[in-house]
Structure formats: C-alpha cells, structure tokens
Amino acid sequence: MERTTEFHFTMSNDNRTESGLYVKPLVSFAVLDMFSIVNDFALCAFISLFGVFTNTANIIVYSRMGFSESSNINFFALSLIDFLVSLVTWLLKLLYSPVFKELSTGPTTTMVAVALSPAMMVTVCGSAMTTALISTERCLCVVFPLKIKTFLTRQRVVYLVLAIGTYMTAFMSLLYIDTGPPYDRDAKKQGFYYFCFFAIPSTTCFFIVVITTIFLVIKLRRNLQWRKGTATQSERSSDKENKIVRKIIAISTIFIICFFPNVANFFAQIIYPPFRFDDPYLGTLTIIMFTFSGVFQAISSSINIFFYYRMSSKFKRTFSEIFMCRKKAQSQADTTADK
C-alpha cells in the first residue's frame, strides 16, 4: 500500500518549486470528522448526559438507603465516580464539538477541553478500580462467608474506597502540576503518565474483574444447589446474598464488555507502537478507535441504574418513594380504604 505522496510547493519570493514527501493517512480526515461527529458529539455526549442524571439518582437513592451495609458503600462510591466520568466526558465532547470550534471562542474552548482531558483519565481509572473492589469484595464474601465480616469490616471498606479517592487525587495533581498548562506540550511525559498510572492500573483491574466474575458465576451456581435444604431464615439470607451477587455479576459483565475496547487499544499500542495519535499514517485510525472505546465507556458509566432497580427490591422501593411518589400515593390509598 502506498503511504507517501509526492507534492510540490512554490516559494513566494523567487518562484522556486521544491519537492517533498507527504505521508497519506490510512483513514482520511473527512472520515475522521464523520466519526468524531457521530461517536463523540452525538452518541458519547448524549449517553454521558444521560449518565449524569442516572448517577445523580443513584447517589440520592443510596444516600437515602444508608450505609449500614458495605455493598451500599461500594455502590454509592461507584455511582459517585461514574457521575464524575459522565460529567467530564459530556463536557469534553461538548467543548470538542464542531459547534464550539466554529465560534470565535473556539481556541479558548479547545484549551479548556485539553485541560479537562487528564481528569477524564483519572475518573475512568477510578471507576475501573471501584468495580474491581466491588467484585473482589463479593468474591471474598463467597469464599469466606463466616470470616469476611471480621477482616473486611464496613470501616475497612470505607478506607479502601478512600484509598481509591486518594489515588485519583494524587494522579490528577501529578498530571496538572508536573505537566503544567497547556497540558499537551510535553507528549512524552504525558504518555509516560498515561501508561503507568492509567493504562496499567485500569487494565489490571479489568482482568481482576474478569477473573472474579467467572469465579462468582461458578460459585453462585454451586451455592444455589447447596443451600436448598437450609432453614427458612437461612434461605432468606441466602436469597439476599444471591441477589447482591447477581447484581455484581451484571455490573461486572457490562464493565468487561464496555472496557474491552480500551484494553484492546492499550495492547495494540504496546504490540505496535506506531498505533498512536501523532503517527502520520495511523493517527486518524487511532483516534477513531478511541472514539469507539469512549462510547462504550460512556455506556458503562450510565446504565448501572437499570441493574440496581431491577435486582434490588430496596433500591426499587426507595427510588419509587423519591422520584415516583409511590409512598404518598400508597398512604392516600390506605387512608381511602380505611374510610
């Protein structure tokens, strides 16, 4: 395949014509613009805005439910981080949109978008870490059902969540302080931070989620058979635990599916170094592939509410009381029935 094209240009002073080589990109800039508009501006921005509202609802519901259970702490933390992922993604896609580029403030909005880019990496990495924490914690609950409450207390779960928050804060501070504005002038340093503090940790979390999810699926099937002959109270407790496990399996599965494009891009960059944004031949293709991973990431951060609502009766009841006024309607119905 021909990768270089000869071109001629004319000097304005003495009308000299010189020849040079121009590397023709594998994917044209017109196709890149089309994918950017569809994937980034249309799909990703809309899904992320939806995620801002769904995660806000999750945060409100779990706050109302309280934090007496470690699972509520974990789901609240995941909702909070996913809210940040959705908000930062929406702002980035909006600022990078063709609408703002055509305005007189285009250079300013682009500068703001570049400054927000590190926050995107930090929040996505935090979401991956929290998902890995949730799946690992539930995996330990299944393996050590009698000992888990002694060495993984609610207080220690809070400490683990705060450790993730501390990592995110330190990572973001390092990116902003060390690189400094305009945050894209030192590509090598940014690439180092991207690989060490984002690609490696988030990919490691991806494989942790894969392993723990497979284990949970196998263990859940065995436990369903083993617990059939237990007492009534034990059955109720077991049913509650199984619902939590199913919810975590569903959330982890969505994470695995949606985060896989990111992992595939990471490995592609390791195996084939020219697969990067600034490569003259593969740069446009790289950007297009990352727009797809961005859409999947936006989906992963936006749709957990459906699993919470479907698989948790307490979440469903609390959600209905807050947003659907079911409790008030039920009270009125009961009053009418008493009369």
Summary of the structure (lengths in Angstrom):
residues: 339
radius of gyration: 24.7
end to end distance: 83.8
largest distance: 100.7
contacts: 1044
relative contact order: 0.12
helix: 79%
strand: 4%
